Amino acid sequence: MHRLEINRVSKVFRIGSMKDQGALSKVLSMISGKEHREKIIVLRDISFHVTRGECVGLIGDNGTGKSTLMRILAGIYPQTGGEVKVCGNIVPIIGLGSGFQMRLTMKDNIYLAGSLFNMSRRTIREKFDSIVSFAELDDFIHTKLFQFSEGMRQRLAFSIAIHSHPDILLMDEVFEVGDQRFRKKSSEKIKELVDKGTSVLLVSHELWMIEKHCERSIWLKDGRVYMDGPTPSILSQYRKISA
């Protein structure tokens, strides 16, 4: 069963630029209010699928379009071309804790973030104690988030996400957070979700993490799928070129 199908997806950004314009063109742009826009192609005909219970690594150098692709799949960016098919509940963990309201308490933020992950108020109430316990924040339920450390906020965001019944997890450089003990617990929890059928797409520059969690990897290069296959083979080739 395909949880994610990405068919010939492309993404073009158009950004304002005065570069390479002559003096007359710059003046006309200022008068008309129509700025010269430069086209940047980030993704080119990306196609692959992710099946039920599959953990897939996404690797590549900076600027190859990994994070842009994740944001398209999360619905943050629209694709310029192509098609994305999603089967199930998709939960993006991109920039842990960035959606929290710092002046609200942890309790209020759990209900707020949970609703953004399509959890009903009743479901959040039923899972509330487990969310707090997993994040190891039992003594801070009524504390406002601006008083939390960054690590505490990351643990909370991670805990809410994994309690949201995800069919698909999108994880951008945030697979394991906290100290070594908490990272071990988080890793075990993700493995448990995958064993139960959750699909995971993991972006990381930490190749050992891809090696540890993903049987299959996709290598993006120049905005295209350069290689797609078993992780050991992909990483071996990637290390040779990146060495």
Summary of the structure (lengths in Angstrom):
residues: 243
radius of gyration: 20.5
end to end distance: 36.9
largest distance: 65.1
contacts: 746
relative contact order: 0.18
helix: 40%
strand: 29%
